[in-house]
Amino acid sequence: MNGGPSADSGQTMVTTSHDVIRRWAERRGANPATMPGSEYNGRVEVLRFDFPRYGGAGLLPVDWEDWFATFDARQLCFRYQERRPDGSPSNFFRLERPDRPVR
């Protein structure tokens, strides 16, 4: 192994697996979060991750159960990268509907 970028470096993947999403976030030290005032009928509406050292002071922590309840209710998928093209870890993710056109 030469230590260079792996074959999946920079590759964008898509999942709906709670386990994959949670492991991805935990490997980056990210916690499930929402925006203040975004709750509706007692449910979290805006889904975010609070990454360490990225200024998440305006975010409110939520538990995984509530985060995934909204994720599932809105029928979202998680588009993400494990690594950047240079092989370094990537925090890139996007939550989107599967019927949304890819640009």
C-alpha positions as protocol buffer text, in pm:
chain_id: "A"
residue {
  index: 1
  type: MET
  ca { x: 0 y: 0 z: 0 }
}
residue {
  index: 2
  type: ASN
  ca { x: 148 y: 334 z: -103 }
}
residue {
  index: 3
  type: GLY
  ca { x: -54 y: 554 z: 135 }
}
residue {
  index: 4
  type: GLY
  ca { x: -201 y: 757 z: -152 }
}
residue {
  index: 5
  type: PRO
  ca { x: -567 y: 828 z: -214 }
}
residue {
  index: 6
  type: SER
  ca { x: -786 y: 519 z: -220 }
}
residue {
  index: 7
  type: ALA
  ca { x: -1001 y: 417 z: -513 }
}
residue {
  index: 8
  type: ASP
  ca { x: -1307 y: 577 z: -352 }
}
residue {
  index: 9
  type: SER
  ca { x: -1137 y: 911 z: -279 }
}
residue {
  index: 10
  type: GLY
  ca { x: -1366 y: 1190 z: -391 }
}
residue {
  index: 11
  type: GLN
  ca { x: -1644 y: 946 z: -477 }
}
residue {
  index: 12
  type: THR
  ca { x: -1993 y: 1054 z: -370 }
}
residue {
  index: 13
  type: MET
  ca { x: -2212 y: 779 z: -228 }
}
residue {
  index: 14
  type: VAL
  ca { x: -2581 y: 769 z: -131 }
}
residue {
  index: 15
  type: THR
  ca { x: -2750 y: 576 z: 150 }
}
residue {
  index: 16
  type: THR
  ca { x: -3058 y: 566 z: 369 }
}
residue {
  index: 17
  type: SER
  ca { x: -2894 y: 333 z: 624 }
}
residue {
  index: 18
  type: HIS
  ca { x: -2909 y: 474 z: 976 }
}
residue {
  index: 19
  type: ASP
  ca { x: -2601 y: 271 z: 1071 }
}
residue {
  index: 20
  type: VAL
  ca { x: -2392 y: 406 z: 782 }
}
residue {
  index: 21
  type: ILE
  ca { x: -2499 y: 766 z: 852 }
}
residue {
  index: 22
  type: ARG
  ca { x: -2435 y: 741 z: 1224 }
}
residue {
  index: 23
  type: ARG
  ca { x: -2091 y: 580 z: 1177 }
}
residue {
  index: 24
  type: TRP
  ca { x: -1998 y: 846 z: 918 }
}
residue {
  index: 25
  type: ALA
  ca { x: -2090 y: 1124 z: 1163 }
}
residue {
  index: 26
  type: GLU
  ca { x: -1926 y: 961 z: 1464 }
}
residue {
  index: 27
  type: ARG
  ca { x: -1596 y: 909 z: 1278 }
}
residue {
  index: 28
  type: ARG
  ca { x: -1589 y: 1286 z: 1230 }
}
residue {
  index: 29
  type: GLY
  ca { x: -1693 y: 1371 z: 1586 }
}
residue {
  index: 30
  type: ALA
  ca { x: -2019 y: 1517 z: 1450 }
}
residue {
  index: 31
  type: ASN
  ca { x: -2339 y: 1513 z: 1651 }
}
residue {
  index: 32
  type: PRO
  ca { x: -2700 y: 1533 z: 1527 }
}
residue {
  index: 33
  type: ALA
  ca { x: -2837 y: 1886 z: 1553 }
}
residue {
  index: 34
  type: THR
  ca { x: -3107 y: 2124 z: 1437 }
}
residue {
  index: 35
  type: MET
  ca { x: -3159 y: 2498 z: 1399 }
}
residue {
  index: 36
  type: PRO
  ca { x: -3324 y: 2686 z: 1687 }
}
residue {
  index: 37
  type: GLY
  ca { x: -3693 y: 2750 z: 1620 }
}
residue {
  index: 38
  type: SER
  ca { x: -3719 y: 2492 z: 1343 }
}
residue {
  index: 39
  type: GLU
  ca { x: -3932 y: 2245 z: 1538 }
}
residue {
  index: 40
  type: TYR
  ca { x: -4287 y: 2189 z: 1415 }
}
residue {
  index: 41
  type: ASN
  ca { x: -4555 y: 1997 z: 1606 }
}
residue {
  index: 42
  type: GLY
  ca { x: -4286 y: 1876 z: 1845 }
}
residue {
  index: 43
  type: ARG
  ca { x: -4073 y: 1732 z: 1566 }
}
residue {
  index: 44
  type: VAL
  ca { x: -3730 y: 1837 z: 1444 }
}
residue {
  index: 45
  type: GLU
  ca { x: -3762 y: 1983 z: 1092 }
}
residue {
  index: 46
  type: VAL
  ca { x: -3415 y: 2109 z: 996 }
}
residue {
  index: 47
  type: LEU
  ca { x: -3146 y: 1842 z: 1011 }
}
residue {
  index: 48
  type: ARG
  ca { x: -2782 y: 1935 z: 1060 }
}
residue {
  index: 49
  type: PHE
  ca { x: -2461 y: 1791 z: 1201 }
}
residue {
  index: 50
  type: ASP
  ca { x: -2254 y: 1980 z: 1455 }
}
residue {
  index: 51
  type: PHE
  ca { x: -1889 y: 1922 z: 1361 }
}
residue {
  index: 52
  type: PRO
  ca { x: -1616 y: 2006 z: 1614 }
}
residue {
  index: 53
  type: ARG
  ca { x: -1427 y: 2327 z: 1537 }
}
residue {
  index: 54
  type: TYR
  ca { x: -1678 y: 2438 z: 1272 }
}
residue {
  index: 55
  type: GLY
  ca { x: -1873 y: 2703 z: 1463 }
}
residue {
  index: 56
  type: GLY
  ca { x: -2189 y: 2510 z: 1551 }
}
residue {
  index: 57
  type: ALA
  ca { x: -2271 y: 2752 z: 1834 }
}
residue {
  index: 58
  type: GLY
  ca { x: -2605 y: 2834 z: 1669 }
}
residue {
  index: 59
  type: LEU
  ca { x: -2713 y: 2470 z: 1652 }
}
residue {
  index: 60
  type: LEU
  ca { x: -2919 y: 2275 z: 1903 }
}
residue {
  index: 61
  type: PRO
  ca { x: -2828 y: 1915 z: 1981 }
}
residue {
  index: 62
  type: VAL
  ca { x: -3093 y: 1649 z: 1920 }
}
residue {
  index: 63
  type: ASP
  ca { x: -3084 y: 1278 z: 1982 }
}
residue {
  index: 64
  type: TRP
  ca { x: -3034 y: 1029 z: 1704 }
}
residue {
  index: 65
  type: GLU
  ca { x: -3387 y: 892 z: 1742 }
}
residue {
  index: 66
  type: ASP
  ca { x: -3544 y: 1234 z: 1670 }
}
residue {
  index: 67
  type: TRP
  ca { x: -3296 y: 1308 z: 1390 }
}
residue {
  index: 68
  type: PHE
  ca { x: -3372 y: 978 z: 1215 }
}
residue {
  index: 69
  type: ALA
  ca { x: -3748 y: 1012 z: 1272 }
}
residue {
  index: 70
  type: THR
  ca { x: -3740 y: 1331 z: 1063 }
}
residue {
  index: 71
  type: PHE
  ca { x: -3500 y: 1177 z: 811 }
}
residue {
  index: 72
  type: ASP
  ca { x: -3740 y: 886 z: 757 }
}
residue {
  index: 73
  type: ALA
  ca { x: -4061 y: 1093 z: 765 }
}
residue {
  index: 74
  type: ARG
  ca { x: -3924 y: 1322 z: 495 }
}
residue {
  index: 75
  type: GLN
  ca { x: -3801 y: 1021 z: 295 }
}
residue {
  index: 76
  type: LEU
  ca { x: -3451 y: 1165 z: 263 }
}
residue {
  index: 77
  type: CYS
  ca { x: -3132 y: 1006 z: 143 }
}
residue {
  index: 78
  type: PHE
  ca { x: -2782 y: 1090 z: 262 }
}
residue {
  index: 79
  type: ARG
  ca { x: -2533 y: 1185 z: -11 }
}
residue {
  index: 80
  type: TYR
  ca { x: -2180 y: 1186 z: 128 }
}
residue {
  index: 81
  type: GLN
  ca { x: -1808 y: 1141 z: 73 }
}
residue {
  index: 82
  type: GLU
  ca { x: -1567 y: 944 z: 288 }
}
residue {
  index: 83
  type: ARG
  ca { x: -1258 y: 1111 z: 143 }
}
residue {
  index: 84
  type: ARG
  ca { x: -1165 y: 1406 z: -75 }
}
residue {
  index: 85
  type: PRO
  ca { x: -988 y: 1346 z: -407 }
}
residue {
  index: 86
  type: ASP
  ca { x: -653 y: 1403 z: -229 }
}
residue {
  index: 87
  type: GLY
  ca { x: -734 y: 1120 z: 17 }
}
residue {
  index: 88
  type: SER
  ca { x: -799 y: 1340 z: 321 }
}
residue {
  index: 89
  type: PRO
  ca { x: -1122 y: 1288 z: 521 }
}
residue {
  index: 90
  type: SER
  ca { x: -1426 y: 1467 z: 381 }
}
residue {
  index: 91
  type: ASN
  ca { x: -1713 y: 1621 z: 578 }
}
residue {
  index: 92
  type: PHE
  ca { x: -1920 y: 1665 z: 261 }
}
residue {
  index: 93
  type: PHE
  ca { x: -2280 y: 1555 z: 292 }
}
residue {
  index: 94
  type: ARG
  ca { x: -2618 y: 1658 z: 165 }
}
residue {
  index: 95
  type: LEU
  ca { x: -2965 y: 1545 z: 266 }
}
residue {
  index: 96
  type: GLU
  ca { x: -3201 y: 1523 z: -28 }
}
residue {
  index: 97
  type: ARG
  ca { x: -3512 y: 1359 z: -161 }
}
residue {
  index: 98
  type: PRO
  ca { x: -3442 y: 1063 z: -389 }
}
residue {
  index: 99
  type: ASP
  ca { x: -3674 y: 1210 z: -653 }
}
residue {
  index: 100
  type: ARG
  ca { x: -3469 y: 1532 z: -668 }
}
residue {
  index: 101
  type: PRO
  ca { x: -3292 y: 1575 z: -1003 }
}
residue {
  index: 102
  type: VAL
  ca { x: -2913 y: 1532 z: -981 }
}
residue {
  index: 103
  type: ARG
  ca { x: -2723 y: 1835 z: -1110 }
}
